[in-house]
């Protein structure tokens, strides 16, 4: 653009120096002034556009700087979130492992409880058999006691019915005991 202005000025100087007709020179001078005015308005418009674009560039650079700061901030938050997630994943893995161990212990305890219940059931059956046998033995003992009582009663009756003859004893001999003397 500066070269155009210089060209116009140079042409104006050449035309003025040649001494050609003044009307023609005036016409060319007028055209050159119009072109100069047009170029100056284009230059002013370009300067304004440059200033506007410079302001927009500064604003864009500022926004980019803010965006970069926000990106750094978000990256730091993301790193923190990743660390937290890794920590929680580790805790979850530990809890899962503990749960599996507890489940294993629970299964072992269930198996042992089932075995103990089976032993208790066997002991209960054995105890019931013992109680049954004891009841049967008690019944037999009662029957034996009844039979002994009947026999003792018969023995007493027999002794009362038959008097036993007393024989004198010799001094040093032992007497025999009868069934009722016991």
C-alpha positions in Angstrom: 0.0 0.0 0.0 2.9 2.4 0.7 4.3 1.6 -2.7 1.0 2.7 -4.3 1.1 6.0 -2.5 4.7 6.5 -3.6 3.8 5.6 -7.2 1.0 8.1 -7.2 3.2 10.8 -5.8 5.9 10.0 -8.3 3.5 10.1 -11.2 2.1 13.4 -10.0 5.7 14.8 -9.9 6.5 13.5 -13.3 3.3 15.0 -14.8 4.0 18.4 -13.2 7.6 18.4 -14.4 6.8 17.6 -18.0 4.9 20.8 -18.5 2.1 19.2 -20.4 -1.2 20.9 -20.6 -2.6 22.2 -17.5 -6.1 20.9 -18.0 -4.8 17.5 -18.6 -2.5 17.9 -15.6 -5.3 19.1 -13.5 -7.4 16.2 -14.5 -4.7 13.8 -13.7 -4.0 15.6 -10.5 -7.6 15.4 -9.6 -7.7 11.6 -10.3 -4.5 11.2 -8.3 -6.1 13.1 -5.4 -9.2 10.9 -5.6 -7.0 7.8 -5.7 -4.9 9.2 -2.9 -8.1 9.9 -0.9 -9.4 6.5 -1.7 -6.1 4.9 -0.7 -6.0 7.0 2.6 -9.6 5.8 3.5 -8.6 2.2 2.7 -5.5 2.7 4.9 -7.6 4.1 7.7 -10.1 1.3 7.3 -7.2 -1.2 7.2 -5.7 0.4 10.4 -9.1 0.2 12.1 -9.4 -3.4 11.0 -5.9 -4.0 12.2 -6.7 -2.5 15.6 -9.9 -4.4 15.8 -8.2 -7.6 14.9 -5.4 -6.9 17.3 -7.9 -6.4 20.1 -9.7 -9.6 19.1 -6.3 -11.4 19.1 -5.5 -10.0 22.5 -8.9 -11.2 23.7 -8.4 -14.6 22.1 -4.9 -14.9 23.7 -6.5 -13.9 27.1 -9.2 -16.5 26.6 -6.6 -19.1 25.5 -4.6 -18.3 28.6 -7.7 -18.7 30.8 -8.6 -21.9 29.0 -5.0 -23.2 29.6 -5.3 -22.3 33.3 -8.7 -24.1 33.5 -7.2 -27.1 31.7 -4.4 -27.3 34.2 -6.9 -27.0 37.0 -9.1 -29.7 35.6 -6.0 -31.9 34.9 -5.1 -31.6 38.6 -8.6 -32.4 39.6 -8.6 -35.4 37.2 -5.3 -36.6 38.6 -6.8 -36.3 42.1 -9.9 -38.2 41.0 -7.7 -40.9 39.4 -5.7 -41.3 42.6 -9.0 -41.5 44.6 -10.4 -44.0 42.2 -7.2 -46.1 42.4 -7.4 -45.9 46.2 -11.0 -46.9 46.2 -10.3 -49.7 43.8 -7.6 -51.0 46.1 -9.9 -50.8 49.1 -12.6 -52.6 47.0 -10.1 -55.3 46.1 -9.1 -55.7 49.8 -12.8 -55.8 50.8 -13.5 -58.4 48.1 -10.6 -60.5 49.3 -11.7 -60.2 52.9 -15.2 -61.1 51.9 -13.9 -64.2 50.1 -11.9 -65.2 53.1 -15.0 -64.6 55.4 -17.1 -66.6 53.0 -14.5 -69.4 53.2 -14.6 -69.3 57.0 -18.4 -69.2 56.9 -18.4 -72.3 54.6 -16.0 -74.0 57.0 -18.1 -73.0 59.9 -21.3 -74.2 58.2 -19.6 -77.6 57.4 -18.4 -77.9 61.0 -21.9 -76.9 62.3 -23.5 -79.5 60.1 -21.0 -82.1 61.4 -21.7 -81.0 65.0 -25.4 -81.2 64.4 -25.0 -84.7 63.0 -23.0 -85.7 66.1 -25.6 -84.1 68.3 -28.4 -86.0 66.5 -26.4 -89.3 66.9 -25.8 -88.5 70.6 -29.5 -87.7 71.0 -30.5 -91.0 69.4 -28.0 -92.8 71.7 -29.3 -90.9 74.7 -32.9 -91.8 73.8 -31.8 -95.4 73.4 -30.1 -95.2 76.8 -33.2 -93.7 78.3 -35.3 -96.4 76.8 -32.9 -99.1 78.1 -32.9 -97.4 81.5 -36.7 -97.3 81.5 -36.7 -101.0 80.6 -34.1 -101.8 83.3 -36.1 -99.8 85.8 -39.2 -101.8 84.8 -37.2 -105.0 85.1 -35.9 -103.9 88.5 -39.4 -103.1 89.7 -40.5 -106.5 88.5 -37.6 -108.2 90.2 -38.4 -106.2 93.4 -42.0 -107.3 93.2 -40.9 -110.9 92.6 -38.4 -110.7 95.5 -41.2 -109.2 97.7 -43.5 -112.1 96.7 -40.7 -114.6 97.5 -40.0 -113.0 100.8 -43.7 -113.0 101.7 -43.9 -116.7 100.8 -40.8 -117.4 102.8 -42.2 -115.7 105.8 -45.4 -117.6 105.4 -43.5 -120.9 105.2 -41.5 -120.1 108.2 -44.6 -119.3 110.2 -46.4 -122.3 109.0 -43.6 -124.8 109.9 -41.9 -124.4 113.2 -38.3 -125.2 113.1 -37.2 -127.7 115.7 -34.6 -126.4 118.0 -31.8 -128.7 118.6 -29.4 -128.0 121.4 -26.1 -126.8 120.2 -22.9 -128.0 121.2 -20.7 -125.6 122.9 -18.3 -124.5 120.1 -20.4 -125.3 117.1 -21.9 -122.8 114.9 -25.5 -122.7 114.2 -26.9 -122.6 110.7 -28.9 -119.6 109.7 -32.3 -120.0 108.2 -33.7 -118.0 105.4 -35.6 -115.7 107.7 -32.5 -114.9 109.9 -30.7 -113.0 107.3 
